Amino acid sequence: MSAEPTHPTPPESSATRVWEDEGILCIEYPAGARVDMEVARGTFRRRKALLAAAGRKRHRILIIGSRIMAFDYASYRFSASKEVTDTVTAAALVCNSALERHISSIFVNMFRPSYPVRIFESTDAARRWLATFPDE
Protein backbone atom coordinates (compact mmCIF):
# COMPACT_ATOMS: atom_id res chain seq x y z
CA MET A 1 0.00 0.00 0.00
CA SER A 2 1.51 3.35 -1.01
CA ALA A 3 1.22 6.53 0.99
CA GLU A 4 -0.67 9.50 -0.40
CA PRO A 5 1.54 12.56 -1.01
CA THR A 6 1.03 15.23 1.62
CA HIS A 7 1.48 18.05 -0.89
CA PRO A 8 0.03 17.10 -4.26
CA THR A 9 1.43 18.73 -7.37
CA PRO A 10 -0.58 21.85 -8.28
CA PRO A 11 -2.79 21.22 -11.31
CA GLU A 12 -1.06 23.88 -13.42
CA SER A 13 2.34 22.21 -13.16
CA SER A 14 1.15 19.08 -14.95
CA ALA A 15 -1.68 20.52 -17.04
CA THR A 16 -0.49 23.90 -18.34
CA ARG A 17 2.36 23.47 -20.81
CA VAL A 18 5.03 26.21 -21.01
CA TRP A 19 7.89 25.96 -23.53
CA GLU A 20 9.97 27.99 -25.97
CA ASP A 21 9.82 27.36 -29.71
CA GLU A 22 11.85 29.36 -32.22
CA GLY A 23 12.09 32.37 -29.92
CA ILE A 24 8.40 32.37 -29.03
CA LEU A 25 7.30 31.44 -25.54
CA CYS A 26 4.27 29.14 -25.79
CA ILE A 27 1.65 28.55 -23.12
CA GLU A 28 -1.04 25.95 -23.66
CA TYR A 29 -3.88 25.60 -21.20
CA PRO A 30 -5.66 22.24 -21.01
CA ALA A 31 -9.25 21.65 -22.05
CA GLY A 32 -11.67 23.00 -19.48
CA ALA A 33 -9.01 25.04 -17.61
CA ARG A 34 -10.09 27.50 -14.97
CA VAL A 35 -7.26 30.00 -14.57
CA ASP A 36 -6.97 31.36 -11.04
CA MET A 37 -4.10 33.14 -9.26
CA GLU A 38 -2.31 29.88 -8.44
CA VAL A 39 -2.26 28.90 -12.11
CA ALA A 40 -1.39 32.44 -13.28
CA ARG A 41 1.51 32.84 -10.84
CA GLY A 42 2.81 29.33 -11.49
CA THR A 43 2.78 29.91 -15.23
CA PHE A 44 4.54 33.27 -14.77
CA ARG A 45 7.28 31.65 -12.64
CA ARG A 46 7.87 29.09 -15.38
CA ARG A 47 7.97 31.83 -18.04
CA LYS A 48 10.52 33.82 -16.01
CA ALA A 49 12.69 30.72 -15.62
CA LEU A 50 12.72 30.23 -19.40
CA LEU A 51 13.58 33.91 -19.89
CA ALA A 52 16.47 33.68 -17.44
CA ALA A 53 17.77 30.50 -19.10
CA ALA A 54 17.73 32.27 -22.49
CA GLY A 55 19.38 35.39 -21.04
CA ARG A 56 16.55 37.66 -22.13
CA LYS A 57 14.33 40.17 -20.35
CA ARG A 58 11.24 39.95 -22.57
CA HIS A 59 9.68 37.53 -25.00
CA ARG A 60 6.92 37.13 -27.54
CA ILE A 61 4.12 34.97 -26.17
CA LEU A 62 1.76 32.58 -27.92
CA ILE A 63 -1.12 31.56 -25.65
CA ILE A 64 -3.14 28.60 -26.85
CA GLY A 65 -6.46 27.91 -25.22
CA SER A 66 -8.06 24.53 -25.37
CA ARG A 67 -11.58 25.46 -24.45
CA ILE A 68 -10.68 27.50 -21.36
CA MET A 69 -13.72 27.74 -19.10
CA ALA A 70 -12.78 30.67 -16.84
CA PHE A 71 -10.10 33.26 -16.10
CA ASP A 72 -10.75 34.96 -12.77
CA TYR A 73 -10.55 38.72 -12.19
CA ALA A 74 -7.44 38.54 -9.96
CA SER A 75 -5.63 36.60 -12.70
CA TYR A 76 -6.63 39.23 -15.29
CA ARG A 77 -5.22 41.96 -13.03
CA PHE A 78 -2.03 40.02 -12.37
CA SER A 79 -1.57 39.37 -16.12
CA ALA A 80 -1.82 43.13 -16.76
CA SER A 81 0.50 44.09 -13.86
CA LYS A 82 3.83 45.82 -14.46
CA GLU A 83 5.62 42.74 -13.10
CA VAL A 84 4.18 40.67 -15.93
CA THR A 85 3.96 43.24 -18.74
CA ASP A 86 7.64 44.13 -18.35
CA THR A 87 8.46 40.60 -19.57
CA VAL A 88 6.28 40.64 -22.72
CA THR A 89 7.15 42.02 -26.17
CA ALA A 90 3.83 41.00 -27.75
CA ALA A 91 1.14 38.38 -27.12
CA ALA A 92 -0.97 36.37 -29.53
CA LEU A 93 -4.01 34.64 -28.07
CA VAL A 94 -5.28 31.64 -30.04
CA CYS A 95 -8.91 31.00 -29.17
CA ASN A 96 -10.64 27.73 -29.94
CA SER A 97 -14.14 28.66 -28.85
CA ALA A 98 -16.54 31.58 -28.59
CA LEU A 99 -16.12 31.52 -24.80
CA GLU A 100 -12.32 31.82 -25.12
CA ARG A 101 -12.71 34.74 -27.55
CA HIS A 102 -15.00 36.40 -25.00
CA ILE A 103 -12.56 35.76 -22.11
CA SER A 104 -9.67 37.11 -24.21
CA SER A 105 -11.67 40.16 -25.32
CA ILE A 106 -12.45 41.04 -21.71
CA PHE A 107 -8.73 40.99 -20.90
CA VAL A 108 -7.74 43.07 -23.93
CA ASN A 109 -10.55 45.63 -23.60
CA MET A 110 -10.74 45.98 -19.83
CA PHE A 111 -7.07 45.83 -18.87
CA ARG A 112 -5.45 47.20 -22.05
CA PRO A 113 -2.00 45.65 -21.60
CA SER A 114 0.95 47.87 -22.47
CA TYR A 115 2.26 45.41 -25.07
CA PRO A 116 0.68 44.65 -28.46
CA VAL A 117 -1.88 41.85 -28.17
CA ARG A 118 -4.16 40.24 -30.75
CA ILE A 119 -6.67 37.43 -30.80
CA PHE A 120 -6.38 34.74 -33.49
CA GLU A 121 -8.28 31.67 -34.62
CA SER A 122 -5.17 29.82 -35.85
CA THR A 123 -1.72 29.19 -34.44
CA ASP A 124 -0.13 29.77 -37.87
CA ALA A 125 -1.61 33.27 -38.18
CA ALA A 126 -0.59 34.06 -34.59
CA ARG A 127 3.01 32.93 -35.25
CA ARG A 128 3.21 35.02 -38.45
CA TRP A 129 2.10 38.10 -36.50
CA LEU A 130 4.52 37.44 -33.63
CA ALA A 131 7.36 37.05 -36.18
CA THR A 132 6.96 40.77 -36.99
CA PHE A 133 8.35 41.63 -33.53
CA PRO A 134 12.09 41.43 -32.82
CA ASP A 135 13.67 39.07 -30.32
CA GLU A 136 14.67 40.89 -27.13
N, C-alpha and C positions, 0 to 999 in steps of 0.2 A: 504494500500500500504506500503510495507516494504522498508526501506532504504538500498541501496547497501553499503557493507562494504567499508571503505576508504582504508584499507590495506588488500587485500585478502591474504588468507593463501598461502604460497609458494607451488608450486606443489609437491615438494619432501616431505613435511611434511605429506601429505595425501596419496601419491602414493608410495613412497619408504618405505618399511617395514624394521624396525631394531628391533631385539629382541635377547635375549639370550636363548639358549636351550642346556641343559646338558653341560655347560661350553664352548660352541661354540657361538660366536657372529654371528648372521645371518643377512644378508642384501639381500633383494629381490627387484630388480627393476621391475617396471611394464612393460607390453608389450609396445613396441614402445618408451621406454625411451630414452631421449637425455640428457646425463650427462654433465652438465656444472659446472662452479665453484660454483654457488649457491647450486646446488644439492650436489656436493662433500663436500663442507664445512658444509652444514646442516646435512648430513649423518655423517660426522666426529664428529660434536658436539653431536649428539645423541649417537654415539659409546662411546665417552669419558664420557658421563653421566652414561651409563651403567657400564663402567669400574669403575668409582668412587663409584657407588652404591654397586658394588661387592667387593670393596676394593682391586682391582688389578691394575697393571700398564700396563699389556699387555694381549692380548687374541688371540685365534685362530679365524680366520674369514672364514666363508662360504659365498661366494657371489653367488647369484642365479640370473642369467639373465633371462628375459622373452622376448626374442627377442629385446634386446637393439639395438637401431638404430645408436647411436653415443656416443662417449666419447671424449670430446674436449681436445686439447693439454694441456691447462692450468690445467685441471683436472687430466690428466696423471701425470704432473709434481708435482702437489700438493699431489697426492696419493703416489708418490715416495719420498716426502720430509722427512727430519729427524723428523719433528713434527709428521707426520703420522706413519712412519716406526718404531719409538720408541714405538708404542702402539701395534705392531703386532708380534705375535710369529710365525705364519704361515698363509698362505691364500690359500684356495681352491676356484677356479673359476669354477662354473658349467655353461656350455654354452649350449644353446638350439638351436643354429643355426650356420651356417657357418660364418655369419657376426660376431656373438659374439665371436667365436673362433678366428677370425681375429683380432678383437678389443683387445681381451685378449692377443693374441700373440704379438701385437705391444707393449703393456704395459710391458710384461715380457722381451721381447728381446731388446727394446729400453731403458727402464729405469732401468732394472736389480735391482729390489728392494732387500734390504739387508736381508730380511727374506725369508724362503723357500716359493715358490709359485708354484702351479701346476694347470693345466687346466683339467677338468673332464667333462664327458658326463652325469654322474649320481650323484645325491645327496648322495646316499648310498656309492659309491666309495669315494667321497670327504670326507664324515664323517669318513670312516675307516682310510683314510690317516691322517686326522687331529687328530684322536685319538692316533696316534703315538707320538704326541708332548705333553709335560707335561703342566698342568695348571700353570699359573704364577700369 
